[in-house]
Amino acid sequence: MFNRGAHLGTRRCPVDQDTLRILLREAVRETVAEVLQTVLELDRTAFLQVH
């Protein structure tokens, strides 16, 4: 039978909703910043190749 959470190991660390919300917000913020940085670099590279 499928065991939910089995890949997480045997110990669980409870996280309250506020802490989880903060962690997720920070993860999303970092990911968006990385994606924007990549897009800006690609745009700059494309611009410099044309001009």
N, C-alpha and C positions, 0 to 999 in steps of 0.2 A: 504494500500500500504506500502511497505517496506521503512522505513525512515533511510537512511544511516547516521550514526553518532549519532543516537538517544540515544544510550547507553552512550554517552560521556557527556550528559547533555545539557543544553541550551546554555552555554557559550563556546566559542571557543577561544583558545589561539594560535594565528598564530606563527609558528616556521619557520624560514628561513632554507633553505637546508643545509647550513653549520652547523648550530646548531643541526639540526636533525641528520646529519651525525656523528657529535661528540658524541651525546647521544647514537646513535645506536652502534657506535664503542666501546664505554665504556661498554655498556650492553653486547655486544658479548664478549669482553675481560673478563669481570667478570664471565660470564657464562662458558667460556672455562676454566678459572682458577679453578672454582668450580668443573667442571667435571674432570679435570686433577687431582685435589687433591683427589677426591673420588676414581678415578682409582688407584692412587698411594697407598692410604690407603688399598684398597681391595687387591692389589698386595702384599703389605707388609704382610697383614693378611694371605693370602694364602701361602706365602713363609714361614712364621713362623709356620704355622700349619704342613707343610711338613717336616720341619727340626727340 
